[in-house]
């Protein structure tokens, strides 16, 4: 009988092999596409891991075993079509285990009728090795949903190198996601000082100011974010909210319509917000139509009956207004 440990040592070396999938995402003009989600799926479409494409258009999945996988680029909120590639990881090495690189490129096509996006500048920065190690550690903790450990590592990276853009942006953006808006602001302000083309930092600043009830500041930062990434529907969605909070209803309507143009059904929530604007302007018929579109297009409405009741109220207001004329 072969002992388990001996059996393990006798396995063919290719069974001990792991891979690092190294990807790059560009559009048909060769421009980098950043900030989109990438999912690693098994051959039954089960989700294994998800990462975001970095500012240089790159992504990485480390420690992947041999087998058949699918890699899907999720392009919601962008002008690009979603894309999936099937890969089979099989070791080419005859001897020794280890980590084998597997490069893969994605060339994304524009959705029909979408404008060509502007070129994106890639920000490069020399960073101390110790700071870079802490940043990578923090990013790994974030992928594993260990938020506090992620924060600790990113703080250490910034202590070592105070102008470390990637660490400033990631920590600031994660603070926003966790609702720590006051803590996010100084980090993001430093990030945009280091890199004026940091679209994600401008966006996160806009969201933080909006959540802190600073609508004028939110509008300012979200406009800059829209200038840097004019094809991002999420930016225009938040800009619509910021203009609305600042009582700039015409600009708010324009922003929400732009979000719908770019995002389609993925931006269906804009119909709900447009209904709110039209209600305040006593455009009850328009409000009703937007609520009907929201009910038709949105996929994750928690309380459809509440929306249906809103439609009834808008119709009653519409009839009442017509009788008064």
PyMOL commands that set and color helices and strands:
alter all, ss='L'
color gray80, all
select helices_A, chain A and resi 4-9+13-16+129-143+147-160+165-177+181-194+199-211+215-228+233-245+249-267+269-280+284-297+304-323
alter helices_A, ss='H'
color red, helices_A
select strands_A, chain A and resi 18-27+37-42+47-52+58-65+67-74+83-89+99-108
alter strands_A, ss='S'
color yellow, strands_A
deselect
rebuild
show_as cartoon
